[in-house]
Amino acid sequence: MQETFGGSFTQQLPVPPEAEAAALAVLRSGRLHRYNLSAGEEGETGALEREFAAATGARYCLAVASGGQALAITLRAVGVRPGESVLTNAFTLAPVPGAVAGAGAQPVFVETTERLTINLDDLEGKLGRARFLLLSHMRGHIADMDRLMALCDRAGVQVIEDCAHTMGARWNGVPSGRHGIAGCYSTQTYKHMNSGEGGLLVTDDAALMARATMLSGSYMLYDRHTAAPGPDAFEEPIWECPNLSARMDNLRAAILRPQLRGLARNCAAWAERYRAVEAGLAGAPGLHLIPRPAAEAFVGSSIQALLPGWDAAAIAALVANCAARGVELKWFGAARPQGFTSRYDHWRYASPDPLPRTDRILAELIDMRLPLTFSLDDCALIARIIRDELERAPGNPALRQAATGTAAE
Ligand SMILES: *Cc1c(COP(=O)(O)O)cnc(C)c1O
């Protein structure tokens, strides 16, 4: 009897009971809008901003309607101009180039390494073309931030971090989102805190935060923010910044605050699940796991692997055979954008130049979510199923090599 898995790859944990109680209190108060406060009241949204700033060690924090809005508002707040080129990862999610295009700017994509991070040699060659790098820590993989920041600082390129998959992660002890001028996070259901939709932006830069606050749609109520700069910083933005109405509301903030208190614990639980799947797949034929450097304290909310030398039909068959046994793998090599896996060359509005190294990696890249509803036994079972399918896959080049006695490279 073949083993199968019955869990759901899209089932997150319920919101914690404290979040339920806090949400109910907001609902009963009727004061859902973040600025609907009584005199001297901070409100759930203000409190979330203050607590998230403290958690990341940032001076300022702004809560907004989505992660994509956090990116788009940050790009405008730093002064990205229509038509200007903004560097970003070729391997990322659609809202990242979407935020650049939304600011009227032109994404310029940078190649991808075997570690799924931005290729720093390719980046170095492109630094002369832009004032800003929108750096996406896609699927939680963090580039060598020490080298990256040194390169960008030398070239005068400012870095904005997309931390949708690195909330709670660190590079060399520094929280992700705290290397560049601003860090942007998502609290959409599939990320590390869940309010359905939502985003957070942190920075130490008072002028940036004042502009972002005005852009987010604060009307002239910016003095109610407790993680924002003083009124002087707003003197220019109140005249210069359009209102994009992308605020967070008190209901979402109320749901998020207890989750923030549980974030470190959840990150530890993700690490255990990631390591359980990784251990179960170690040495499986035809599969290359992504090495994780010691400096990278990552959050294992998903796992990726490469299938070196596999052709498209063989990968499609593997994905289908795993799916038939309840294991949902995503593949980044499909010709058409599917689900959450669109690819840089699908984003035609950005007129992407071909990137052969990224193409080669995405063609071999598989991806799997690890929701916290999975137990460690579930993770071990999932790994056994994938391993079994790898060992019996007719299109697995590692098996062909073994059969013909050809040494693997
Ligand atoms: C989810 C995600 C975003 C943006 O998040 P939304 O809240 O859905 O707008 C940005 N970057 C990456 C890599 C993401 O996965």
The ligand as an SDF file (V2000), in Angstrom:
LIG
                    3D

 15 15  0  0  0  0  0  0  0  0999 V2000
    2.9740   38.0350   -0.6470 C   0  0  0  0  0  0  0  0  0  0  0  0
    4.1410   38.7430   -1.1660 C   0  0  0  0  0  0  0  0  0  0  0  0
    4.1880   40.1430   -1.3060 C   0  0  0  0  0  0  0  0  0  0  0  0
    3.0490   41.0830   -1.0920 C   0  0  0  0  0  0  0  0  0  0  0  0
    2.0560   40.6870   -0.3220 O   0  0  0  0  0  0  0  0  0  0  0  0
    0.4920   41.0620   -0.4100 P   0  0  0  0  0  0  0  0  0  0  0  0
    0.2140   41.3490    1.0160 O   0  0  0  0  0  0  0  0  0  0  0  0
   -0.1890   39.8760   -0.9690 O   0  0  0  0  0  0  0  0  0  0  0  0
    0.3490   42.2900   -1.2560 O   0  0  0  0  0  0  0  0  0  0  0  0
    5.3710   40.7070   -1.7130 C   0  0  0  0  0  0  0  0  0  0  0  0
    6.4480   39.9600   -1.9970 N   0  0  0  0  0  0  0  0  0  0  0  0
    6.4500   38.6280   -1.9200 C   0  0  0  0  0  0  0  0  0  0  0  0
    7.6830   37.8690   -2.2540 C   0  0  0  0  0  0  0  0  0  0  0  0
    5.2960   37.9670   -1.5070 C   0  0  0  0  0  0  0  0  0  0  0  0
    5.2890   36.6370   -1.4460 O   0  0  0  0  0  0  0  0  0  0  0  0
  1  2  1  0
  2  3  1  0
  2 14  2  0
  3  4  1  0
  3 10  2  0
  4  5  1  0
  5  6  1  0
  6  7  2  0
  6  8  1  0
  6  9  1  0
 10 11  1  0
 11 12  2  0
 12 13  1  0
 12 14  1  0
 14 15  1  0
M  END
$$$$
